[in-house]
C-alpha cells in the first residue's frame, strides 16, 4: 500500500515536471520571437517605361506602421532618399529631385504593416536597388527594380539582282534584346549577327538582314525578345511569287540589253565620223565664199554710217535750238527733283533723330523708375529676411520640443518593452528553478 502511494506520488511529480518544462518552452519561444521583420521580394521587380509599379515591403508579423518613420532610399543617389514618411507627413525636402510627385505609400494599408512604395510613370533612370527602412525598429530590406522597354520590329524588302533581302529593325528596347529570323515552320534562318546600337536616351536599336529564296509558303518572321523583362515582339511578312527574280528570264534580259548597248555605241561612232568628215570638207570648199560675205558686210556698215552723218548735217538751226531748250528743261527738272529728294531726306533724318531722342528720354525715365523699384525691393528683402529669421527661430524651437518629446516617448517605449521582457525572463527563471528543485527531489527518492 505504501509502495502504491509512493508510486502515485512519483507519477504526480513527473506530470508536474513535464508541465513546467512545457510552460518554460512556450515562454522562451514567445520571448525569442522578438519584434517584427521587414519582408521584401526575393526576385527583381520588372516595370515597363511609362507604367506605374509597386515595390512590395511589409512587416511580419503585421504591426501598425501609421505612426512609424518609413524611409525609402537608393544608396547610389545623393541625396539618397526616394520617399520619407515621418509623423504621417511626407518630407519632400529630403527627396531626390527626379522622384518629386511620383512616389507614395499605400496609406490605407499602413495599419496592417504594409509600407510598400508606389512609383508612378516609371523612367529608365529609376532602375536600381531600393532600400526599405524603418529606423525605430532598425529593420531594413532591399528590392531590385528592372526597367524595361519594347517595340514591334519593322520589315522592309530590298530587291537585289541575285536574291530578295529582308531588312528588320526594332527601336526602343531595354535591356539589350536579341533578334531572330524564322521561316513559316518556326525554324531559325541562317543570318549574320544582328547590329545593336544604344542611343543617347539609353534605349537600344537592333537590326539585321537575311537573304531569302522562293519557297512553298514565302512567309518569314522577324522576332525580337528580352528574357529578363519577359517581352517578345515579332512581325511576319508574306512575299508574292512575283517578288522573286526568274534567273532564266534574267539571263535573256541581260543578253538583250547588252546587244542594244553595243548597237547604240556603233551608231554613235558612225554619226560622229560623218560629222567630222562633213566639217573637214566644208572648211576646204566654203572658205572663199566666207571671205566674200564678210567684205560685203563691211561695205554695208560704211554706207549706214555715211547716211547718219548726212542726216545730222541736214538738221536746221530751229531744230537744233529746240533740242537745246529741251535739254535745258530736262536739266532743270532733274535739279528740282534732286532738291526735293534732298529735302525729303533731311526731313526723314530729323524725324529719326527726334525719335532717338525720345527713346533716350524714355530709357532715362525707366532707369530712374528701376532705381526706385530696386530700392523698394531691397527694403522688402530686408523685411522678409528679418521675418524669416524670426520664423526660423520659432521653427527650431518647435522642432527641438518635438524632438525631445519623441525621444522621451521612445525611451518610455523601450523601458516598457524591456520591463515586459525582464518579467518574462524572470518567470522563466523561476519556473526553471522550481523544475530543478523537483528534479532534485525525484533524484533523492531514487
BAVO-915480 format. One record per residue (C-alpha): x, y, z; residue in one letter. Coordinates in steps of 0.02 Angstrom, whole numbers, padded with zeros to 5 digits, always signed. Example, Ala and Ser with C-alpha at 12.3 -4.5 7.8 and 13.67 -1.06 7.14 Angstrom:
BEGIN
+00615-00225+00390a;+00684-00053+00357s;
REM end
This chain:
BEGIN
+00000+00000+00000x;+00146+00115+00042x;+00229+00069-00123x;+00071+00112-00216x;+00057+00277-00126x;+00238+00319-00164x;+00209+00269-00347x;+00062+00385-00364x;+00162+00524-00285x;+00304+00495-00408x;+00183+00497-00557x;+00109+00661-00498x;+00281+00737-00480x;+00330+00682-00656x;+00169+00759-00727x;+00207+00924-00641x;+00386+00917-00706x;+00326+00895-00887x;+00201+01036-00866x;+00335+01156-00803x;+00451+01112-00947x;+00311+01145-01072x;+00271+01314-00995x;+00455+01361-00994x;+00474+01314-01179x;+00322+01417-01228x;+00386+01567-01131x;+00558+01553-01211x;+00480+01537-01385x;+00374+01693-01360x;+00522+01790-01289x;+00638+01742-01433x;+00508+01789-01563x;+00551+01974-01536x;+00498+02117-01647x;+00426+02112-01823x;+00539+02088-01976x;+00535+02185-02140x;+00498+02068-02285x;+00530+02109-02469x;+00528+02009-02632x;+00669+01886-02668x;+00662+01916-02857x;+00685+02082-02951x;+00529+02184-02991x;+00505+02221-03177x;+00419+02381-03236x;+00394+02449-03412x;+00436+02630-03455x;+00286+02745-03430x;+00190+02622-03319x;+00162+02626-03129x;+00242+02498-03013x;+00231+02446-02829x;+00388+02395-02735x;+00325+02272-02600x;+00382+02288-02419x;+00286+02236-02262x;+00307+02194-02077x;+00293+02012-02023x;+00206+01983-01907x;+00093+02128-01955x;+00108+02284-01849x;+00028+02456-01863x;+00153+02569-01953x;+00046+02726-01959x;+00148+02819-01827x;+00317+02747-01882x;+00451+02834-01985x;+00467+02746-02154x;+00615+02782-02269x;+00635+02725-02450x;+00806+02761-02524x;+00929+02720-02663x;+01108+02705-02598x;+01182+02758-02767x;+01096+02930-02765x;+01139+03091-02674x;+01028+03134-02585x;+00982+02950-02570x;+00801+02969-02512x;+00660+02923-02632x;+00516+02940-02507x;+00516+02984-02320x;+00361+02973-02209x;+00376+03044-02032x;+00232+03076-01911x;+00111+03042-02052x;+00188+03178-02164x;+00294+03161-02321x;+00460+03257-02312x;+00490+03321-02490x;+00646+03422-02444x;+00743+03260-02416x;+00688+03181-02580x;+00795+03162-02739x;+00727+03286-02867x;+00686+03157-03004x;+00558+03073-02888x;+00460+03231-02846x;+00272+03200-02862x;+00295+03018-02918x;+00305+02919-02754x;+00177+02874-02622x;+00138+02744-02488x;-00022+02643-02476x;-00095+02743-02332x;-00245+02628-02306x;-00125+02480-02285x;-00004+02557-02159x;-00110+02498-02012x;-00084+02319-02075x;+00106+02340-02081x;+00113+02364-02271x;+00242+02501-02311x;+00255+02464-02500x;+00308+02606-02615x;+00207+02656-02769x;+00312+02733-02908x;+00215+02821-03048x;+00267+02845-03231x;+00424+02738-03224x;+00579+02808-03310x;+00737+02721-03368x;+00836+02813-03232x;+00726+02730-03098x;+00816+02563-03122x;+00921+02511-02972x;+00923+02442-02794x;+00798+02516-02669x;+00809+02508-02480x;+00653+02495-02369x;+00698+02551-02191x;+00605+02583-02026x;+00726+02674-01907x;+00625+02644-01746x;+00637+02455-01772x;+00811+02460-01853x;+00743+02345-01988x;+00779+02353-02174x;+00762+02255-02336x;+00819+02282-02517x;+00719+02273-02680x;+00792+02270-02857x;+00694+02364-02993x;+00724+02321-03176x;+00654+02446-03303x;+00606+02378-03474x;+00553+02444-03644x;+00497+02353-03802x;+00430+02390-03977x;+00374+02293-04130x;+00500+02266-04271x;+00478+02344-04444x;+00512+02241-04602x;+00564+02307-04773x;+00601+02218-04938x;+00763+02252-05032x;+00771+02176-05208x;+00945+02127-05263x;+00998+02067-05436x;+01026+01892-05369x;+00907+01873-05219x;+00773+01955-05111x;+00842+02031-04948x;+00729+02064-04798x;+00781+02203-04677x;+00716+02203-04496x;+00736+02346-04371x;+00663+02373-04197x;+00692+02531-04095x;+00667+02575-03911x;+00721+02419-03813x;+00793+02398-03639x;+00887+02296-03585x;+00983+02241-03740x;+00872+02124-03844x;+00901+01976-03961x;+00842+01960-04144x;+00798+01800-04238x;+00733+01757-04412x;+00606+01615-04429x;+00527+01528-04578x;+00344+01476-04595x;+00377+01318-04492x;+00459+01413-04349x;+00636+01356-04392x;+00783+01475-04373x;+00851+01552-04533x;+01037+01573-04559x;+01082+01757-04544x;+01229+01859-04486x;+01248+01932-04312x;+01122+02072-04279x;+01183+02250-04258x;+01137+02332-04091x;+01160+02519-04057x;+01122+02613-03895x;+01051+02787-03921x;+01076+02945-03815x;+00913+02906-03725x;+00986+02742-03662x;+00871+02634-03770x;+00934+02502-03893x;+00901+02484-04080x;+00929+02312-04156x;+00931+02271-04342x;+00976+02126-04458x;+00954+02068-04638x;+00928+01897-04717x;+00928+01840-04900x;+00780+01727-04942x;+00733+01621-05092x;+00567+01565-05162x;+00483+01428-05058x;+00313+01343-05046x;+00248+01468-04916x;+00356+01626-04939x;+00316+01677-04758x;+00452+01744-04642x;+00453+01811-04464x;+00570+01933-04375x;+00565+01904-04186x;+00643+02019-04054x;+00644+01963-03872x;+00715+02003-03700x;+00706+01865-03568x;+00748+01974-03418x;+00589+02078-03438x;+00493+01933-03520x;+00450+02032-03676x;+00435+01966-03856x;+00385+02061-04014x;+00376+01990-04191x;+00320+02041-04364x;+00275+01921-04506x;+00283+01953-04693x;+00217+01854-04841x;+00303+01877-05009x;+00214+01856-05176x;+00293+01745-05310x;+00319+01897-05422x;+00441+01971-05297x;+00570+01838-05336x;+00677+01857-05492x;+00672+01718-05626x;+00855+01680-05666x;+00820+01617-05845x;+00722+01774-05890x;+00857+01875-05806x;+00993+01799-05919x;+00892+01833-06078x;+00859+02010-06022x;+01045+02037-05989x;+01090+01974-06165x;+00960+02086-06249x;+01014+02237-06151x;+01198+02208-06193x;+01161+02190-06379x;+01059+02352-06379x;+01200+02447-06293x;+01330+02385-06419x;+01218+02433-06565x;+01190+02607-06492x;+01378+02633-06472x;+01408+02584-06655x;+01275+02709-06715x;+01350+02849-06610x;+01526+02816-06678x;+01465+02817-06858x;+01371+02979-06829x;+01524+03068-06757x;+01634+03007-06901x;+01507+03077-07025x;+01505+03247-06937x;+01695+03255-06933x;+01712+03220-07120x;+01574+03344-07163x;+01659+03480-07060x;+01826+03449-07140x;+01752+03458-07317x;+01659+03618-07278x;+01819+03706-07219x;+01907+03669-07385x;+01767+03718-07507x;+01674+03859-07419x;+01824+03968-07373x;+01813+04091-07523x;+01626+04114-07501x;+01651+04164-07320x;+01777+04299-07372x;+01654+04372-07500x;+01513+04382-07374x;+01623+04466-07243x;+01680+04603-07366x;+01501+04637-07417x;+01451+04662-07235x;+01589+04790-07207x;+01529+04892-07358x;+01350+04896-07291x;+01413+04961-07122x;+01507+05103-07205x;+01353+05155-07305x;+01245+05162-07145x;+01373+05274-07058x;+01377+05396-07207x;+01187+05410-07206x;+01187+05451-07021x;+01316+05589-07043x;+01214+05667-07186x;+01059+05665-07078x;+01147+05763-06938x;+01210+05896-07060x;+01038+05920-07135x;+00960+05975-06967x;+00901+06158-06970x;+00951+06292-06845x;+00774+06295-06772x;+00777+06110-06736x;+00946+06125-06650x;+00878+06268-06541x;+00726+06166-06496x;+00836+06020-06445x;+00943+06137-06338x;+00788+06204-06246x;+00726+06029-06215x;+00896+05981-06141x;+00893+06134-06027x;+00716+06093-05967x;+00771+05916-05933x;+00921+05979-05831x;+00810+06097-05728x;+00683+05962-05698x;+00819+05844-05638x;+00891+05979-05524x;+00719+06012-05448x;+00692+05828-05417x;+00862+05815-05334x;+00820+05965-05222x;+00653+05889-05170x;+00738+05723-05136x;+00869+05810-05030x;+00736+05900-04928x;+00640+05737-04904x;+00799+05651-04843x;+00833+05792-04720x;+00655+05782-04654x;+00670+05595-04627x;+00836+05619-04538x;+00758+05750-04421x;+00613+05633-04382x;+00733+05488-04348x;+00839+05598-04235x;+00687+05658-04138x;+00630+05478-04119x;+00801+05427-04050x;+00797+05573-03927x;+00626+05520-03865x;+00688+05341-03844x;+00837+05402-03743x;+00723+05507-03633x;+00611+05356-03607x;+00760+05248-03561x;+00821+05378-03436x;+00647+05382-03358x;+00644+05191-03348x;+00815+05191-03265x;+00752+05314-03134x;+00599+05206-03103x;+00703+05047-03093x;+00815+05131-02965x;+00665+05170-02857x;+00599+04992-02881x;+00768+04920-02836x;+00771+05023-02677x;+00597+04961-02633x;+00647+04782-02670x;+00797+04798-02554x;+00685+04863-02416x;+00562+04719-02443x;+00706+04595-02445x;+00773+04660-02279x;+00599+04648-02205x;+00575+04471-02270x;+00747+04423-02207x;+00702+04483-02033x;+00535+04390-02039x;+00624+04233-02100x;+00746+04238-01955x;+00604+04254-01831x;+00510+04111-01915x;+00669+04005-01916x;+00693+04032-01729x;+00513+03981-01694x;+00529+03829-01808x;+00690+03773-01725x;+00610+03791-01554x;+00459+03687-01609x;+00572+03555-01686x;+00679+03544-01528x;+00524+03523-01421x;+00457+03392-01541x;+00623+03300-01542x;+00632+03299-01351x;+00454+03235-01343x;+00490+03096-01469x;+00650+03046-01378x;+00556+03035-01212x;+00417+02935-01295x;+00544+02817-01374x;+00635+02798-01207x;+00472+02757-01118x;+00427+02631-01253x;+00597+02547-01240x;+00586+02543-01049x;+00411+02470-01059x;+00467+02336-01183x;+00620+02298-01078x;+00513+02282-00920x;+00398+02159-01008x;+00546+02057-01069x;+00626+02057-00896x;+00463+01996-00817x;+00452+01855-00945x;+00633+01805-00918x;+00609+01810-00730x;+00456+01697-00744x;+00556+01575-00850x;+00699+01575-00724x;+00578+01545-00579x;+00498+01402-00675x;+00669+01327-00711x;+00720+01343-00528x;+00561+01257-00470x;+00587+01121-00602x;+00766+01095-00541x;+00707+01078-00361x;+00578+00947-00413x;+00712+00852-00511x;+00824+00853-00357x;+00682+00783-00251x;+00650+00646-00378x;+00835+00601-00379x;+00835+00590-00189x;+00689+00468-00195x;+00785+00353-00308x;
REM end
